[in-house]
Amino acid sequence: MNAAPTDLQPTETLKPPAASVGVLGWLRTNLFSTWYNSLLTLAVIYLLWVSIPPFVRWAFVDSFWTASGKECLEADTGACWSIIPNNIRFIMFGFYPYAEQWRPGLAVVLLVGLLVFSQFRRNWKKSLLYYWLAGLVIMGILMKGGLGLAPVESTKWGGLPLTLLLSVFGLTAAYPLGIVLALGRQSRLPAIRSLCVVYIELIRGVPLISLLFMSSVVFPLFLPEGVTVNKILRAQVAIILFTAAYIAEVVRGGLQGMARGQYEAAESLGLNYYQTMRLIILPQALKIVIPPSVSILISAFKDTSLVVIIALYDLLKTTQAVLGNPEWMGFSAEAYIFIALVYFVCCYYLSSFSRKIERELDTGY
Amino acid sequence: MNPDAQTDFGNDAIEDPIIEITGMHKWFGEFHVLQDIDLKVGRQERIVICGPSGSGKSTLIRCINRLEEHQRGQIVVDGIELTNNIKNIEKIRAEVGMVFQHFNLFPHLTIIDNLTLGPIWVRKVPRKEAEDTAMHYLEKVRIAEQAQKFPGQLSGGQQQRVAIARSLCMAPKVMLFDEPTSALDPEMIKEVLDVMIDLAREGMTMLVVTHEMGFAKSVAHRVLFMDYGQIVEANNPEDFFNNPQHDRTKLFLSQIL
């Protein structure tokens, strides 16, 4: 092997042709390469010209940031952003007693803090679990009351805390359940397999709205007299059951993508089923399905807004309630743009987090 | 049984076998892939199994650690019979190492974690001790400096040597090799065969499915030739290569040598 000549070097490398670089080169190749491309470019520029400046004028130049609804109406020139600051506490916390709204506020801060803390891999230790348990207890006390805090009925919960509650716990509970369903669907035991198939197909076959209706209207009919289950909890369970079915199918795709050899290598070391799944198969399969799982989590997060139909006052419903106030009627564009931004920030955070995890878990195979 | 002159395939001479297969049959659906296999493997014996593709040689060794299930006959490994008893299967798998054609390393784990996984979870060895053992075997397969890398960063030959080390960490009584060099570039075959030769010198019991006839000549105690799911001929390497008895063996050897 060593007999081969070792002084063999690659020949000198060449620079790319000069005509394809620079701003003009870029413009020519990307925007004006052919006559119809040039036409399209000009049409797009014209569309932007007629739509962007008026929007900027409406949103920023002629807009009101502190005026009352009446003043906005009289001027009638631009956006009335003051609808947000003037109603922010109702939008954020709904019917939670006004004087106590620092409590849900603190709970949200705590939750977001925990989420941010958990996104760093170096914090993924056993202690993280204890932090979460402690955090959950504190958040529960803050929301419900106790330890000297005045009790607040869960029927008064609303706004951002409710949206976050439904989505964060919905998603964290749905994911493990989805994994169990996916494993069950692959089981060798026919009873377990068909149970999982029936569950997944049934749940996927109905819209979330109908599940929510069932949880709020149909389910209580079957309860004995005098027994009630918290409405938020019922909606939460419906969201978990619904999302889990979708997660299960995505995870199943990941499991089926695993090479047979991985199972065989694990088995031939003497690992049992549980160890094989936990140590070998799931870590790889779940990594493969990060992108589709995140899509499902994002859409599940947005779907929590469907709880408006069973009269839970989540972020969207509190905003709509503000729009029902005569003073602020007619400013729905501003309000919905704001809510869209809140949702966008959350969803964007989710998807950028997933990209980060994907990068970190990449081991080059 | 085979009515030919050679009926025992060298099995009768084996005393105290570590693997004993008697009258074993296996079907894939309707296809009778293994037909009436009788094989005894002695302790520290090295057997090379060769034959055309589809002859059932891989399936045979995969039955020994129950990656494939046999439907008739008996397989006893180190005194334990392979049945549907999952505890026995796991016990046998822990004692029988296997090296695959496509390495099958765990790509999400570093090399060292690939090696310590079995000892820690199956043998319940403390992590520190498992890592020491792992480093010992990595040095043995001449790849210790790669311990912290991931399998995807290694060449095929290196990966296969890691796979061998991974099996050795379980301190197996038998090693099965399923075409360990077939997926390798020619220049990497030697580094893997060298490791296997070292292993043979130390007295490891080995069953090797391979087309490397040079390896068979220098290492094997017995060479088995299989075709159509049967053991056609078995002999010591010298007689097997120089004086094959069966016409089918002669034809096979004339094609590959």
Interface residues (C-beta under 8 A of the other chain):
Chain A: M1 A259 G261 Q262 E264 A265 A266 E267 S268 L269 G270 L271 N272 Q275 L279 I280 P283 Q284 K287 L361 T363 G364 Y365
Chain B: N65 L67 I86 E90 K91 R93 A94 V96 G97 M98 F100 H102 N104 L105 F106 P107 H108 L117 G118 W121 V122 F150 P151 G152 Q153 R166 S167 M170 E187
